[in-house]
Amino acid sequence: MRAIVNTALGRLEMRVLPRPRPGPGQVCVRTLACGICATDLAMIAGWQRTGFPAIPGHEWAGRVEELGAGVAADVAGRLCVAENVLADGGEVGFEHPGGYAEYFLTEAGNLQFPAPGMAATTAVLAEPLAVAVRGLRRLRLEQREGALIFGDGPVGLLMTRLLAHAGVGDIWLVGGRPARLAAARRLGARRTLNYHQMPGGLAATVGAAIGRTFLNVVEASGSAAAIEAALDAAARGGKVLVLGDYADAQATFRWNHLLHRELELIGSNASAGAWPEAVRLLAEFAEPLAGLVTHVVPAERFDEGLERVRHDRDAIKVVLDWRHGAD
């Protein structure tokens, strides 16, 4: 099989490797498509969970190709996605090989099955949607008058759709890419703000531009500056949900602001327990969400895909296409 292997810091190579065989309770998945996530870029660049060699890819969709002992026969051949955390605590696409390869292993108990006929390039959105679903659960939405979202990446955009679906009325989103801001409006944001057009500090300019505070604030950008802005934008008794990945960044804010406004600061990590709902919602929202996949790149041109994620301001979700040429 072919696999895109992270061989050293910042280095990826297409290699030919033996196809893995499933053990008891496992399945071998034949990858059809795999989204490129900003977390993949961090992994490739080297972070605390990076080991070499490694095969990234946690936003995958594929077909069940081979069954290990004890796996029900009726899952064979089905389009699938899956929770990536395995029984040993490692994750597919991180500690375990993922969807940057034509074949990889996962646990049968983690499998979820998208709606029949769904394109694999749409099904890859199940993973970031599951992250957003878990985040919405953690937010424990009580007031639906309005919400403010920082971050126009896929998770921020998916959260926009979830909040609109939940009946939240006045949704604002702050981001930096016009194509993504337009997508946010299509998905339910009433207003969007481009921070590149807002001179001065983020907290001060966002507050002045909006002219109000919110009981629901979502920070999905991974920007330390946005944490301060999110806390400033939260109304008394409000909740601030933190979804962004900050790596080693540190944010500063006034603790008394948190105290006097009686704010809740809520973290949400990954997608545990959210997959069945995410797959159901993906079927319901398939048409509008499919538009988030802006570029589909043949897997052998993975360098092009990575460059689009890094530099193409019109890109939202870039997907590697493995549907041809499997070994």
N, C-alpha and C positions, 0 to 999 in steps of 0.2 A: 504494500500500500504506500501511497504518498503521504507525507506529513510535513507540515511547516514546523520546524524545530527551533526553539530558542537555544542556541548552542553556546552563547556567551553574552556578556553584557552588551545589549543593543544589537545583537546579531541574530538574524533569522535565516534559515536555509531550508530549501525543499529537499527532503531526503526520502529514500525508499527504505521502508522498515517492514519487519514481519507483521502480518495482521494478528491482532490479539485474539485469544480464544477465551470465551467466558467460563468462569468457574461456577460452582453452585450458587444459585440465586442471582447470577449476573446475566446480562444480555450484552451482545456485541451490537453496537449501533453503527449503521452505515450513514455517515454524515451527508446531508443534502445541502444544508446552508448553515453558516455561522456568522453572527454579527460580530463586528469589531467594536469593542467597548474601550472607553478611556482607561479602565482598569487594566486591560491588556497592554496598553502602552506603558503604564506604570510597571507592570510585571516585566516587560521586555527591557525596560530601562534599568531594572534592578530595584527591588524593595525587599522588605523583610521576609516575604513568602516566596521569593524567587530562588529556584534551584536550577542547575544546568546539568544535563539537557532537560528541557521541558517542552511540553506541547500545550499552548494556551487554548482558549476557546470555551467559554461558559454560556454563551448565548446561541445555542445550537438547536437545530431541528434535524431529525433523521428518521430512518426506518429501522425497525428491529430486524437485524440480519441473522443472528444466531442466538440460540437459547442455551443457557447453562442448566445443569441438573436442577430439577425442582421448579422450573419456571413454567407457568401455564402456557400451553401450546397456542392459545388463541391470540397471544400478543404478537406472534411472528408476522412480519411484513407490514405492521401498522406504522403510520406516521406518529412520531412521538417527540415529546420534550420531557424534561425531568428536573426535579429538585437536584441540585448538584452536590449537596453535602452527603457524603457516604458514611457508612457505619464506623469507620476508623477516625472520623472527624475531618479528614481531608476532603477537598472539593475537586470535582471534574473541572479541568481547565486551570487548575492551580497546582495542588500537590499530585493530582492524577491527570493523565493525558486527556485532552479535550477535543473540541470540534475543529481545531486547526489540522486535524488528521482525517483521512477518509473513513477510518474505523476507530472506535474506542469502546471502552467498557463502562457500564454503569450498573446500578443495582435495579433489578426488576421492580422492587417495591417502590421505587421513586418515580416510576414512569407515569406520565400523563399523556392523554391522547387528544390532540386538537380535532376540531370539527372536520368531518370527511370533506375532502375537496379543497381544504385550505392550502394555499401555497406555502411551501417551506420557508420562503423568504418573508412571509408574514408571521409564520409560527415562531421564528426566532425572537419576536417581540414578547413572547411569553415570559422570558426571564426578567427583563426590566419592568414589565407590567406586574409581575409578582412582587418585585421590590416596592413598587408604588402601592400595591394592594396592602402589603404588610405595613407600610408607612401610614396609610389611611386608617388602618385598624389601630395603630399605636396612637394616632392623633385623637381617637375617641371623639369624633365630630359631634358637637352638641349644638352649636349655633351655625346656621347656614346663611347668614346675611351676606357674608363676604369672606374672601381669602386672598392672601398675597403670596406669590411664589417667586423665589429667587432661583434662577437657573433655567436656561432654555435647551438643555440637553434632553435626551430621550426620557429620563425619569421625570424631569420637571414637566415635560409636555404630557406624559402619560398621567401624571398627577392632576394636571389641568382637566383632562377628560374625566377622571374619576370624581373629582370634586363637582364638576358640572353634572355628572350623572347622579351624584348624591343630593342634588338640589341646591347647591351653593350658588347664590345669585351673582354677586359682584366680585368676579375673579380678575385679579390683576397679575401680570407676570413681568418680571424684570429679566432681561437678557441682553445679548450683544450681537446677535446675528439676525439680519432682517428676514431671511427665509424661515428661520425658526420662530421668530415672533409672529410671522404670518400664520404658521402652523398652529401656534398657540391660540390665535383668534378663531381659527377654524374648529379647534377642539373645545372651545367654550370660554376662553378668556374674553372679558368685556373690553379690557384695555391692556396694552403692553407698553413697556418703557425700554428704550435702548440706552444702556448706561454709557455707551460711547458718546452719546449726545447730551450727557449730563455732567457739566464741569463741576469740580469740587468733590468732596468726600461722598461716598455712596450713601451713607446714612442720611446726611443732611439733604442731599439732592432728591433722593427718593421721597423723603417725607414732604419736602416742599412741592414736588411734582404731583403727588397723590392728594395731599391735603387731608388725610384721614388716617386712622389706625385700624387694625384688624384683629379680630379674636382668633383667627386661624392664619398662621404664617408658616410657610414651608421653605426651608433652605435646602435646595437641591443642586447648588452650583459647585460646592467644594471650595468656595472662596472664603478665606478667613474674614475679609472685610465684610462679606455678606452676613456673617453672624451678628456683628454689631448692628448692621442695618436692619436685620430681621428683628432683633430685640427692640430697637427703637420704634419699629413699625407696629409692634404688638400692643393692642389695647389692654387696659386694665383687666386682669383676669384672663388674659389670652394665653394661647398655646403656641409655642414655636417648635416645629418638628424639624429635626436635623437629619437629612438624608445624604448630604454630600460627603464625599471621601476627601479628607483633608491631608492625608499622608502625615507629614511631620509639622504641618503649619500650626501656629498658635494664634488664637484670637484673644483680644482684650476687650473688656466691656465693663461698665459700671455695675458692680454687684448690687448697689442700692437700687438701681433701676429695676433689677429682677425682683428685689425685695418689695419695694414700694408699690409696684404695679401688680404684685402677686402673680407673676408669670410662671408658666410651666415650660421647662426646657426638656424636650423629649427626643431621645435618640432612637433611630430605627436602623437596624443593620440587616442587609440581605433579605431573604424571602421565605424563611421557614414557615411552613403551614399555610402559605398563601397560594400555592400552585393550583389547586382545584378551582378556586374562584377566579384566578387569573386566566386560566384556559377557558372557562365559561365566558368571562367578559371579553376575551379576545375574539371569540366567535360572534358575540353581540356587536362589537365595535370594529369588526374586521375591515370594513370599507374605509372608514376615516383613518384608522391606524395604519393601514397598508401604505398610506401616503408618507409615513415617516421614513420608510425605506427609500432613500433617494438614490442610492447607487448599489448595483449588484455587479461584483467583479469576479471573474473566474479565479479560482483559488491559486492557479499558477502565477497570477499577477498580484500576489498578496502585497508586494511592495507598493503598488499603485493604490491599493485599498488603504494601507496604513497612511500613506501620504495624504489621501483625501481626508481621513479623519483628523490628521494634524493641521492641515492648511486650507482645505476647501471650505469657504464660509457658507456655501450653499448646501453642504452635506449635513444630514441629520443622522441617519443610520446607514452605515456602509456594511454590506453583507458579502462574505466570501461564498461563492457558488461552487459546490462540490458535485453537482448533479451529473457531470460528464467525466468519463475517463477513469472510473474507479478500477482499482486492481483487486 
